[in-house]
């Protein structure tokens, strides 16, 4: 698979913001579109950079005095999506993808067992693909025992 194959399925729409817009405007756009980054365009419409959630968080830590008073409970996501340790990875992958979440608490018997990220999931699935490819290549070449 190539990047173009992904783009063909995903589409080519890219969210952007002007370099002279405010951070507040960037946050508003990120929230409205439920995304994590915006390409930044200069006055001529050329790409000037990218702004991400992490960039905004760093700026908030440096200068945003109101955050010192705002309580986490007032900002947090209250309707948690969770998984159990016995859930299949396919199920977890679907849950994370459909809900556009990157972190999934794992709970069993009302006890937190851990948290997995989309990166964790990708690494596992990638490893499974490597193993499968190895066995398929061995089978095709006749090196497979059996």
C-alpha positions in Angstrom: 0.0 0.0 0.0 1.2 3.5 -0.8 0.3 6.9 0.6 -1.8 7.6 -2.4 -3.9 4.6 -1.6 -4.6 6.0 1.9 -5.4 9.4 0.5 -7.8 7.8 -2.1 -9.8 6.2 0.7 -9.4 9.1 3.2 -9.9 12.0 0.8 -7.8 15.0 0.2 -9.5 17.6 2.4 -7.0 19.3 4.7 -7.9 21.8 7.4 -6.0 25.0 7.4 -5.6 28.3 9.2 -4.0 31.6 8.4 -0.7 32.4 10.1 -2.1 35.6 11.5 -5.1 34.0 13.2 -5.2 33.6 16.9 -4.5 30.5 18.9 -8.1 30.8 20.1 -9.2 30.5 16.4 -7.0 27.5 16.0 -8.5 25.8 19.0 -12.0 26.6 17.8 -11.3 25.0 14.4 -9.6 22.0 16.0 -12.6 21.4 18.2 -15.2 22.1 15.5 -13.5 19.6 13.1 -12.5 17.2 15.8 -8.9 17.0 14.6 -5.5 17.4 16.1 -3.6 19.6 13.7 -4.0 22.4 11.1 -1.7 23.3 8.2 -0.8 27.0 8.5 -0.9 29.1 5.4 0.8 32.5 4.8 -0.8 35.5 3.2 -0.2 34.1 -0.3 -1.8 30.7 0.6 1.5 28.8 0.7 2.2 26.4 3.5 4.0 28.1 6.4 3.9 25.3 8.9 1.6 23.2 11.1 0.0 23.8 14.4 -0.9 20.8 16.6 -2.6 20.2 19.9 0.8 19.8 21.5 2.0 23.2 20.2 -1.1 24.8 21.7 -0.6 23.0 25.0 3.0 24.3 25.2 1.9 27.8 24.6 -0.8 27.5 27.2 1.7 26.4 29.7 3.9 29.3 28.9 1.3 32.1 29.0 -2.2 31.2 29.5 -3.0 32.5 33.1 -6.6 31.4 33.1 -5.5 27.7 33.0 -4.2 28.2 36.5 -7.7 28.6 37.7 -9.6 26.3 35.4 -10.3 22.9 37.0 -9.7 19.7 35.2 -13.2 18.5 35.9 -14.5 21.5 33.9 -12.6 20.5 30.8 -12.3 16.7 30.9 -14.3 14.2 28.8 -16.8 12.7 31.1 -18.3 9.9 29.0 -15.3 7.5 29.0 -15.0 4.8 26.4 -13.3 1.8 27.9 -12.2 -1.7 27.1 -11.6 -4.8 29.1 -8.4 -6.9 29.1 -10.3 -9.7 27.3 -11.4 -7.6 24.3 -10.0 -8.6 20.9 -7.6 -6.1 19.2 -9.9 -5.9 16.2 -12.7 -4.7 18.5 -10.4 -2.2 20.2 -9.1 -0.9 16.9 -12.7 -0.4 15.7 -13.7 1.4 18.9 -10.7 3.7 18.8 -11.2 4.5 15.1 -15.0 5.0 15.2 -14.7 7.3 18.2 -11.6 9.1 17.0 -9.8 8.5 20.3 -6.1 7.8 20.8 -6.1 6.5 24.4 -8.3 3.8 25.8 -8.5 2.9 29.5 -8.6 -0.8 30.2 -10.8 -1.7 33.2 -11.6 -5.0 34.8 -13.9 -5.5 37.9 -14.0 -1.7 38.3 -10.2 -1.6 38.6 -7.9 0.2 36.1 -5.7 -2.4 34.5 -3.8 0.1 32.3 -4.3 2.3 29.2 -3.4 1.6 25.6 -2.7 4.1 22.9 -3.4 4.0 19.2 0.4 3.8 18.9 0.5 0.7 21.0 -2.1 -0.9 18.8 -0.4 0.0 15.6 2.9 -1.5 16.9 1.2 -4.8 17.8 -0.6 -5.0 14.4 2.6 -4.1 12.6 4.4 -6.9 14.4 1.7 -9.4 13.5 2.0 -8.4 9.8 5.8 -8.9 9.9 5.4 -12.4 11.3 2.6 -13.3 8.8 4.8 -12.0 5.9 7.7 -14.0 7.1 5.7 -17.2 7.2 4.1 -16.5 3.8 7.5 -15.8 2.2 8.8 -19.1 3.7 5.8 -21.0 2.4 6.0 -19.5 -1.1 9.7 -20.2 -1.4 9.3 -23.8 -0.1 11.2 -23.2 3.1 8.2 -23.7 5.3 8.4 -26.8 7.5 5.4 -28.9 7.1 
